[in-house]
Amino acid sequence: MAEAQAYWSGLFGPDLGFWIAYLTNGKHIAFYASVQFTLIAALAGGAFALLFGLLGAGARLSGFWPLRGLGFVYTNMVRGIPDVLFILFFPLAFEQAVEALRALTLCSPETIAAQNGAWPPCAEANWILGTPEYLALASVTLGLVYGAFAANVMSGAMRAVAPGQIEAARAFGFSAADVFWRFRVRQMWAYALPGLSNVWMLVIKATSLLSLLQIADIVLWANRLGQPNFSRSAGVIHGDWRWAYYLVLFIFYIGLTYVSEKAFLSLTRRARRGMAIVGNAP
Amino acid sequence: MTQLTAVLADIALLAKPALFNLYFAFASIPIGFLFAIFLALGKASRHGLLRRLSSSYIYMFRGSPLFIQFFMIYSMVLALNLSVWKPLGIDGIVLNPLVLGPVVLALNTTAYTAEILFGALTSVPRGEIEAARAFGFSPGTRFRRIVWPHMIRLAWPAYTNEVVFLFHATTLVYFTLPVIDDQKDLMTKAGELFQRDFNVLLHYSVAGLYFLACSLAIFVVSGLIYRRLTRHMPGAAQRWRFTLISPLR
């Protein structure tokens, strides 16, 4: 019981000066700075998701059946296989593919014979990834996984575009590409945005998984800073404060969701201006 | 041929870990479903405080990553260990991933399911409720006989999605909670096998196959249930689509 009492008084006891000093020390500055990784991965992942989503939706509506089949497989694979698996698998597979390519030029029979482990083929072919590389890989992976969801949303939205618009465009002699880009894609946003908002929320939430790819993101820092902190000179600085750090992250993500929701609402309103629907009273 | 034997060996090795994923899913889904009914009714209630509490619970758990929820709840439970669980002598139960994992998953799926059920609840045709009222049904009977059957039919496709995504989310349990002895789920075991021979394609594909097979089984069984739910509505089962509304995590 005494131990518990010491824990709580340690948490609420120190004065304001302590808190200001504590929350602005070097490690905390690094913690705040690591928010950039979350935001970069979210924005880049979202952009890639939009790109892959557009490609996937286009493939699903294609008249060429192998492309249509590919689009079907792509948009449905995320329903059967967890996103976490892709997020772990894709960067590893990409790294190994690059290493296999490097091995073709960098390895000699002697270096291959000198290699003990199963991978890489030789020590020279080893590709050491830093945070920027992992961040890029994570963004592409997020884009691939959530692009499949976006493709689902967008192919539905493209089908929702009034057929008369497409027929009129064809009658005016627009090329197939122009009909697709200037009419289908141009008009689908009003229908796609609510669904894309959901996909964006998924991307945001998936950025919490960056620490699985050895990126020192907010989750990793929260875990590091919250660990019981002892030092030989000062004794116990604090006990296990991880819950407080994770609570902050919990609130941070809810805030991110809230802001995104508001942004998407105004975007949707903008995309739907002028449409004859119940939401737009004359 | 060696590839085939390697795949078969992996299938055998990952069979037991797959049971852990299934356990986590099936331990949390019924609890989540039950609580979600009350939460959805709470969000639709006329009582202001009740409505606000239910809505904010749903918003908080749908608006933050499950990964963070796992870390947060685990560290909170851990912080209470010395003052609460240890003196009560239940620290071994509370901190066990086989107990804590389903608890966190249930807290999460409750929010998602409640949102789905709430959406369905607000889509029940008003005329049916008015008719039931005119016939003198009590509020309890009205819910059981009129609202609930309608609501569950509307919610079922989206709820199926939620069940599959919850099954996928069970991968996060052992990324956050301690792995005890040989209690490994699919991703933990696949990662361990990967560390041994660095064959990423083999191990992760076989783990993916297990997820794919289980997800397909869930979709098929759920489709049969939906067919039964809509057996009086010709053509409804054919219109069965996995809509992308709100069940996503």
Interface residues (C-beta under 8 A of the other chain):
Chain A: M1 E3 A4 Y7 R79 G80 I81 P82 D83 V84 L85 L88 F89 L92 A93 Q96 G117 A118 W119 F149 N152 V153 G156 G195 N198 V199 M201 L202 K205 A206 T207 S208 L209 L212 V219 A222 N223 G226 G239 D240 R242 W243 Y246 L247 L249 F250 Y253 I254 T257 Y258
Chain B: Y59 M60 R62 G63 S64 P65 L66 F67 I68 Q69 F71 M72 S75 M76 L78 A79 L82 S83 P87 N161 V164 H168 A169 T171 L172 F175 M187 G191 F194 R196 D197 F198 N199 V200 L201 Y204 A207 G208 F211 L212 S215 L216 F219 F242 L244 I245 S246 L248 R249
